[in-house]
């Protein structure tokens, strides 16, 4: 079953055509990677998937509903969460305090500030936050100030904050950018575990081919805003168009 469908999407920025006739289908409960050289239109496409950008033409449908023009809290309400390239956490708060923030969030995008007046509500929020931290294997770091953590742990925390909202679609924008190899491998293992335990679809934009081929079940290759190939990782690896557009190798080699 298709969870995400992009049809005939075009997007210009002045005279620059960032996306040209983009069509993309993502099957439910899969990991789908979008790759391509710098300037291929990957981030522009991701911004269209979360309604941050509205295409000039075309549609983006999530479970049959358009995401275009929706506010961020409406996107979350639909079941879509996004992890940005630079971890977006509150560095001056503890890991536990960061994790509690999405647990407070109401479905209308506001916060249940009155919830803290109820002991039972406080207990429920703490328990939910601790449960996600245990899943993220971060419960022993709950009192640590977030800014003191490694980039890998900051990313793990941000992913956990997204998962606390129980999304059906998780969008990851360069999740291992700037990480040491050990943190990269830990992130790969984390995402594999998330996928094995949750009813979730993951779309990932990533330059590190080790990450892509370790996780993806389908891969779409973009070049100059246009999809070149969509196939399995096995077929993508040796595809001449991919070598030429992404790796810079001539298809005649």
C-alpha positions in Angstrom: 0.0 0.0 0.0 1.3 3.5 -0.9 1.6 5.8 2.0 3.2 8.8 0.1 2.6 9.8 -3.5 4.2 12.7 -5.4 2.7 13.5 -8.8 4.1 15.8 -11.5 5.7 18.2 -9.0 7.5 21.2 -10.4 9.2 24.0 -8.4 11.1 27.0 -9.5 13.1 29.6 -7.6 13.2 32.5 -10.0 14.9 31.3 -13.1 16.2 28.1 -11.4 14.1 24.9 -11.9 14.7 23.0 -8.7 12.2 20.2 -9.4 11.0 19.0 -12.8 8.1 16.6 -13.3 8.9 14.7 -10.1 6.9 11.5 -9.5 7.6 9.4 -6.4 5.7 6.6 -4.7 6.6 5.3 -1.3 5.2 2.0 0.0 4.0 1.7 3.5 6.4 0.1 6.1 9.5 0.5 3.9 12.7 2.5 4.0 13.0 4.7 0.9 16.2 6.7 0.2 16.5 9.7 -2.0 20.0 10.3 -3.3 21.7 12.6 -5.8 24.6 15.1 -6.2 24.5 18.5 -4.5 21.9 20.7 -6.1 19.8 17.7 -7.3 16.7 19.0 -5.6 16.6 16.6 -2.6 16.0 19.1 0.1 13.5 21.0 -2.0 11.6 17.8 -2.5 11.7 17.0 1.3 10.4 20.5 2.0 7.5 19.8 -0.3 6.8 16.5 1.4 6.2 18.3 4.7 4.3 21.2 3.3 7.1 23.7 3.9 7.2 24.5 0.2 4.3 24.5 -2.1 5.1 23.2 -5.6 4.3 25.4 -8.6 2.4 22.5 -10.0 1.7 18.9 -8.9 0.5 17.2 -5.8 1.9 15.5 -2.6 -0.5 13.1 -1.0 -0.1 11.3 2.3 -2.6 8.5 2.8 -4.8 10.2 0.2 -4.6 13.6 1.9 -2.8 16.6 0.5 0.0 18.0 2.7 0.3 21.2 0.7 -0.3 24.4 2.6 -0.7 22.8 6.0 0.8 24.2 9.2 3.6 22.2 10.9 1.3 21.0 13.7 -1.2 19.8 11.1 1.6 17.8 9.4 2.4 16.2 12.8 -1.2 15.5 13.4 -1.4 13.6 10.1 1.4 11.4 11.3 4.5 12.9 9.7 7.7 13.8 11.6 10.9 15.2 10.3 14.5 15.1 11.5 16.5 18.0 10.2 20.1 17.9 9.0 21.3 19.8 12.0 19.9 18.3 15.3 17.1 20.6 16.6 17.1 20.1 20.3 17.2 22.4 23.3 20.8 22.4 24.3 20.4 24.1 27.7 17.8 21.5 28.8 18.5 18.0 30.0 17.9 14.9 27.9 14.8 14.2 29.9 13.4 17.7 29.6 13.9 17.6 25.9 12.0 14.3 25.7 9.2 15.6 27.8 8.5 18.5 25.4 6.7 16.5 22.7 4.9 14.5 25.3 3.3 17.8 26.4 2.3 18.7 22.9 -1.4 18.7 22.1 -2.7 17.7 18.7 -3.6 21.3 17.8 0.1 22.4 18.2 -0.3 24.1 21.5 1.0 22.8 24.8 -0.9 21.3 27.7 0.6 23.7 30.2 -2.2 23.0 32.7 -1.2 19.3 32.6 1.6 19.9 35.0 -0.9 20.8 37.8 -2.1 17.2 37.8 0.2 14.7 39.6 -1.2 11.9 37.5 -0.6 13.8 34.3 3.0 14.6 35.4 3.6 10.9 36.1 2.1 9.9 32.7 4.3 12.3 30.8 7.5 11.3 32.7 6.7 7.6 32.1 6.1 8.2 28.4 9.4 10.1 28.1 11.3 7.5 30.0 9.8 4.7 27.9 11.1 6.4 24.7 14.5 7.1 26.3 14.7 3.4 27.1 13.9 2.6 23.5 16.7 5.0 22.4 19.1 3.5 24.9 19.5 6.9 26.5 17.8 6.4 29.9 21.2 6.6 31.7 21.8 10.0 30.1 18.4 11.5 31.1 20.0 14.0 33.5 22.8 15.1 31.1 22.6 18.6 29.5 21.8 18.0 25.9 24.5 20.4 24.6 27.2 18.2 26.2 26.3 15.1 24.2 28.0 13.9 21.0 26.4 14.7 17.7 25.4 11.0 17.4 23.6 11.2 20.8 21.9 14.5 19.9 20.6 12.8 16.7 19.4 9.8 18.7 17.6 12.2 21.1 16.0 14.1 18.2 14.8 10.9 16.6 13.3 9.8 19.9 11.5 13.1 20.3 9.9 12.5 16.8 9.0 8.9 17.7 7.3 10.0 20.9 4.6 11.5 18.6 4.1 8.0 17.1 4.4 9.1 13.4 3.5 6.8 10.5 6.1 8.5 8.3 9.6 9.6 9.5 11.6 11.9 7.2 15.3 12.0 7.8 17.4 14.8 6.2 21.1 13.7 6.2 20.8 12.0 9.6 24.5 11.1 9.8 26.0 14.3 8.5 29.1 15.4 10.5 29.2 12.2 12.5 32.2 10.0 13.3 32.0 6.5 11.8 31.1 4.9 15.1 28.2 7.3 15.6 27.1 6.7 12.0 27.1 2.9 12.6 25.2 3.4 15.8 22.6 5.5 14.0 22.2 2.7 11.3 21.7 0.1 14.1 19.1 2.4 15.8 17.1 2.9 12.6 17.1 -0.8 11.9 15.8 -1.5 15.4 13.1 1.2 15.0 12.0 -0.3 11.7 11.8 -3.8 13.2 9.8 -2.7 16.2 7.4 -0.1 14.8 4.8 0.2 12.2 6.6 3.0 10.4 7.7 4.2 7.0 11.1 6.0 6.7 12.2 8.3 3.9 15.9 9.2 4.1 18.0 11.8 2.2 21.6 10.8 2.6 25.0 11.3 0.9 26.7 8.4 2.7 26.2 5.4 0.5 27.2 3.1 3.4 24.1 4.4 5.2 21.9 4.2 2.2 22.8 0.7 1.2 22.6 -0.5 4.8 19.0 0.7 5.3 17.1 1.4 2.0 14.7 -1.1 0.4 14.1 1.3 -2.5 16.2 4.2 -3.8 15.2 7.2 -6.0 18.1 9.0 -7.7 17.7 12.7 -8.5 19.8 14.7 -10.9 19.1 18.4 -11.7 15.7 18.1 -10.1 14.6 15.1 -12.2 14.2 11.5 -11.1 16.6 9.3 -13.1 16.1 5.9 -11.6 14.0 4.2 -8.9 15.0 0.7 -8.0 16.3 -1.7 -5.4 19.7 -1.0 -3.9 21.2 -4.0 -5.7 20.2 -2.6 -9.1 21.0 1.0 -8.2 24.7 0.1 -7.4 25.6 -0.8 -11.0 23.2 1.4 -12.9 25.1 3.5 -15.6 22.9 6.5 -15.1 23.6 6.5 -11.4 27.4 6.3 -12.0 27.2 9.1 -14.4 24.9 11.5 -12.5 25.8 10.7 -8.9 29.3 9.3 -9.0 30.6 11.4 -11.9 31.5 8.4 -14.0 30.8 8.1 -17.7 28.1 5.5 -18.5 30.5 4.4 -21.3 33.1 3.2 -18.7 
